[in-house]
Amino acid sequence: MININVPEYFGSMVFGDDVMRERLAPNVYEALRAAMETGEGLTVDIANSVAEAMKDWAIEKGATHYTHWFQPMTGITAEKHDSFLRPDKNGHPIMEFSGKGLIKGESDASSFPSGGLRATFEARGYTAWDPTSYAFVKDGSLYIPTVFCSFAGDTLDTKTPLLRSTQALSEAAVRLMRICGNKDVKRVISMVGAEQEYFLVDKKMYDRRPDLMYTGRTLFGAPPPKGQEGDYHYYGSIKPRIAEYMRELDEELWKLGIFSMTKHNEAAPAQHELAPFYENANSAVDHNHLTMEYMKIVAERHDLVCLLHEKPFAAVNGSGKHNNWSMSTDTGVNLLDAGKTPAENAQFLLFFCAVVKAVDEYQDLLRYSVATASNDLRLGGNEAPPAIISMYVGEDLENIIEALVAKEEYEAEDEGRIRLGVSALPSFPKDTSDRNRTSPFAFTGNKFEFRMQGSSLNIAGPTTVINTIVAESLRKFADKLEGAEDFSVALNRLIRHTLRDHKKIIFNGNGYSEEWVKEAERRGLSNYRTTVEALSHFTDKKNIELFTRHGVYTEQEMQSRREIGLQTYVKNIKIEARTMAQMVRRDYLPAISEYTERLARTLEAKNGRGLMERETLDRLSALCDDAYVAVGELEAAIADAKKIESTAERAEFYKDHVISIMNLLRKKIDAAEKLTASELWPFPSYGDIMFKI
């Protein structure tokens, strides 16, 4: 183990503020800070100075190349590396990096998903430096965070809409605070902390499972006798091999300036969690990408494989990524912290109401933002919230809301009776009640925890949606309060009416119960159970108007993202279906057939008098026949899907028809696993994978 001084070691591979202050001339540093904080442009001379300093620093850190690091609509990151090496006029090698190379790059955009924004033969795409996210050195290259757009200027990435949404949120929030009398705040920052769940499995086991290699999850597997029933793994002592992995992962992340704070065993066997500290949303997105990448890199060094699929194993917990979201001013105030004074309480309630209104009015967008085929498998069970969007606020805060709506006095247990005039709004303890694991959108004291995101998801999408819908609420609030004759009366009325109109989204009970499904329907809440349903509503008129009004997406960009989502859904299910068919034909059916042949020989040797052999033979033969028929139907369905031209119709076909055949086929094979001799079973079992690390 390396003995390190963590504060000195932390961020050592990042071209961060301290490095910039040290290496840049004061005027260059101030210009760059202004660009980072206000979006001001940079002159060529300033860009050249920054590039030269970056290059010298990166070379000292062992870099020979640089790359514009961007986030195409694949859900992961992309990079193309160019060397600093150049010939001088005499042909001698020199190391050079210009402001032009820093600010702008060109990349082939033809092979990335574009959803129809461009023809496949149109190759040119551009990357542009995002100075609000720090550059860093990794694996011998200087990584420069960038946005990615087409030759025509259409956004082809997830970072650009995120940056647009953070600007929209800031503008709306600052405007509202000005109206409320706060003249000091110049920016409001979207803050995110993304808790990351994951599984670790032995690489030797992984290499023997084609389904894990091709799809990231087990398409077959009978549950072992022991799962997570005893809760032995949750928060349990960490095995030495896993502890060493976690230690090395921490060190790698700390070098990159990522505040990896918490690590522990999660509920399912072989499942774990890492939690970072809060930071601005843009950095949080970049850092979560790096976290997922290094989870996999470090796992390989320990002969492990990190699984980030939302449901790698049936019948145990899936893996989520909880997006802890809040708003902070540039003066350091969390706008979702109730504070200790009446003015702070009123401010808290105003911004709290904005979120309640946003979540209620745009349930469909929140569901869309987490919609993937893999997350469909996770939502609704084993500590994952259901597909129905609701908000948990705790009993105390709910009582305050009810009192406000009814214009009644609220009596706190320890603080006596409190009047509801704006000048004497109640204070709110941070932990007034227990947490609710079944809630998709839970208030947890001074932030909201969006629990629906899957573990492999790029958090830029959900964060973009949250920023934008809250910005819309704040815009409407500002319109109502601006020019009010009596501000206090108008503010009190606005808070009360907002809570009255949108409290239907608040639910503190069990989100898994059938009663809640019926109650949610009665309240008029949406329930989009599948990705295909959720994607179909993304381009509804009200959503197009929302995103175009705030400049986050154009209508064309929204249509493209819906198309990409459907294409991705179809591709993922098709890969799973093909993998299932191959495993069944090449491995499972031959293994079952071999065992039934062994049983038949034994039964014949016993002159037909072996009860175990006869009954097992009959059951396995029936399962084998059923699986054989089902795999034929699956292959035919894959072929039929290929003939459907419309992406939306093809996605519906996979959702309604192909997946049902896949589920049937799995049911037959898993039942056969329970009856077949283990030495003949072709792949490691669930017990082997989850417990033998």
Secondary structure, 3 states (H helix, E strand, C coil): CCCCCHHHHCCCCECCHHHHHHHCCHHHHHHHHHHHHHCCCCCHHHHHHHHHHHHHHHHHCCCCEEEEEECECCCCCECCEEECEEECCCCCEEECCCHHHHHEEEEECCCCCCCCCCCCCCCEEEEEECCCCCCEEECCEEEEEEEEEECCCCECECHHHHHHHHHHHHHHHHHHHHHCCCCCCCCEEEEEEEEEEEEEEEHHHHHCCHHHHHHCCCCCCCCCCCCCCCCCCCCCCCCHHHHHHHHHHHHHHHHCCCCEEEEEECCCCCEEEEEECCEEHHHHHHHHHHHHHHHHHHHHHCCEEEECCCCCCCCCCCCEEEEEEEEEECCCCECCCCCCCHHHHHHHHHHHHHHHHHHHHCHHHHHHHCCCHHHHHHCCCCCCCCCCCCEECCHHHHHHHHHHHHCCCEEECCCEEECCCHHHCCCCCCCCCCCCCCCCEEECCCCEEECCCECCCCCHHHHHHHHHHHHHHHHHHHHHHCCCCCHHHHHHHHHHHHHHHHHHHECCCCCCCHHHHHHHHHHCCCCCCCHHHHHHCCCCHHHHHHHHHCCCCCHHHHHHHHHHHHHHHHHHHHHHHHHHHHHHHHHHHHHHHHHHHHHHHHHHHCCCCCHHHHHHHHHHHHHHHHHHHHHHHHHHHHHHHHCCCCHHHHHHHHHHHHHHHHHHHHHHHHHHHCCCCHHHCCCCCHHHHHHCC
